[in-house]
Amino acid sequence: MATKNSMSIAAKGYALHDEQAKFDLFNFQRRAPDEYDIMIEIYFCGICHSDIHQSRNEWHNSIYPMVPGHEITGIAKMVGSSVATIQVGDAEHFVCKLPNGLDLAKTAPLLCAGITSYAPFQEHNVGPNTRVGYD
C-alpha cells in the first residue's frame, strides 16, 4: 500500500460543474490509499435528496466540480495493511461488507433511506407487532 500522498490514482466520475449543469464525465486524481483505507471499484451509486440539494447549491455551500452520490456498492480492489475486516474482492457499501450474492444494482439505491430508517428503529426497539405513525 502506498504511503499517504506519495502518489495519486487516476479516477473518473460523473460530475456537475455548477448548480445548473448536467452530469458530465469527469477525470480527476485521487490520493493513493494509505494503511487504513479501502479502495472500492464502484459498480452502482444511488442519489438521495441530500445529493440533489447539494448539487443545486440549495444549502449555499456546494463546491464544484461535484461528483454527487454516497449510496455506493462495489468491490474492494485495494485494502490497507491496518484494515482487518475487509479483503480484496469483498462486495461492500461504504465499507460495510455485503452478503455474498446480494444484487449490487438493487442494493445501492436503498442504502441512504434504509440506513436513515434502520438506525432510529434500532434505537427505539421497533420490531414485530410495533406500529409506527399515528393511530
C-alpha positions in Angstrom: 0.0 0.0 0.0 1.3 3.4 -0.8 2.2 5.9 1.9 0.0 8.9 2.3 0.2 11.5 -0.5 3.2 9.7 -2.2 1.3 9.2 -5.4 -2.1 9.7 -7.0 -4.6 7.4 -8.8 -6.5 8.4 -11.9 -10.2 8.3 -11.3 -13.4 9.3 -13.2 -16.9 10.0 -12.2 -20.0 11.9 -13.4 -19.7 15.5 -12.2 -21.7 18.7 -12.1 -19.7 21.8 -12.8 -22.2 24.3 -11.5 -25.7 24.4 -9.9 -27.5 24.2 -13.3 -25.2 21.8 -15.1 -26.0 18.3 -16.4 -23.8 15.4 -15.5 -20.6 15.1 -17.5 -17.8 12.5 -17.4 -15.0 14.0 -15.3 -11.4 12.8 -15.0 -9.6 13.6 -11.8 -6.8 12.4 -9.5 -7.3 10.8 -6.0 -4.6 10.4 -3.4 -3.3 6.9 -3.1 -4.9 4.9 -0.3 -2.9 4.5 3.0 -2.8 1.7 5.5 -6.3 2.5 6.9 -8.1 3.0 3.6 -10.0 0.7 1.2 -10.2 1.5 -2.5 -13.6 0.4 -3.9 -14.4 0.0 -7.6 -17.8 1.5 -7.6 -20.4 -0.5 -9.6 -23.6 1.3 -8.7 -24.5 4.6 -7.0 -27.8 6.0 -5.8 -28.5 9.7 -5.4 -30.6 10.8 -2.5 -32.4 14.0 -1.9 -29.5 15.5 0.1 -27.3 15.0 -3.0 -29.9 16.9 -5.1 -29.8 19.8 -2.5 -26.0 19.9 -2.7 -25.9 19.6 -6.5 -28.3 22.5 -6.9 -26.4 24.5 -4.2 -29.7 24.9 -2.2 -27.7 24.9 1.1 -25.3 27.6 -0.3 -22.1 25.6 0.5 -21.5 23.5 -2.6 -18.1 23.1 -4.2 -17.8 22.4 -7.9 -16.9 20.2 -9.7 -19.0 17.8 -7.7 -19.5 14.1 -8.1 -22.7 13.5 -6.0 -23.8 10.2 -4.6 -22.9 8.4 -1.4 -25.1 5.3 -1.7 -22.4 3.2 -3.4 -21.9 -0.5 -3.9 -18.8 -2.1 -5.3 -15.9 -4.4 -4.9 -12.8 -3.8 -2.7 -9.8 -3.5 -5.0 -7.1 -2.4 -2.5 -7.1 -2.8 1.2 -4.7 -1.1 3.6 -2.5 -3.2 5.9 -4.3 -1.9 9.0 -7.8 -2.9 7.8 -8.9 -6.2 9.4 -12.5 -6.7 8.4 -12.5 -6.3 4.6 -10.5 -8.2 2.0 -9.8 -7.6 -1.7 -12.7 -8.9 -3.6 -15.4 -8.3 -0.9 -18.6 -6.6 -2.0 -19.3 -3.6 0.1 -21.2 -0.4 0.8 -19.3 2.4 2.4 -17.1 -0.2 3.9 -19.8 -2.5 5.2 -19.3 -5.9 3.9 -22.4 -7.1 2.0 -23.6 -10.7 2.0 -22.4 -12.8 -0.9 -24.9 -12.9 -3.8 -26.6 -9.6 -2.9 -27.6 -7.7 -6.1 -25.4 -4.6 -6.0 -27.6 -2.8 -8.5 -30.6 -3.2 -6.3 -28.8 -2.5 -3.1 -27.2 0.9 -3.8 -30.4 2.9 -4.2 -31.8 1.7 -0.9 -28.8 2.4 1.3 -29.3 6.0 2.4 -33.0 5.7 3.1 -32.6 2.2 4.6 -29.9 3.3 7.0 -31.7 6.5 7.8 -34.8 4.5 8.8 -33.0 1.5 10.3 -30.9 3.4 12.9 -33.9 5.0 14.7 -35.9 1.8 14.6 -33.0 0.0 16.3 -32.6 2.9 18.8 -36.3 2.8 19.8 -36.6 -1.0 19.7 -39.1 -1.0 16.8 -39.8 -4.6 15.9 -42.5 -7.1 15.1 -46.0 -6.0 16.1 -44.9 -2.4 16.5 -46.9 0.4 15.0 -45.0 3.4 13.6 -47.1 6.6 13.0 -50.3 7.9 14.3 -53.4 6.0 15.4 
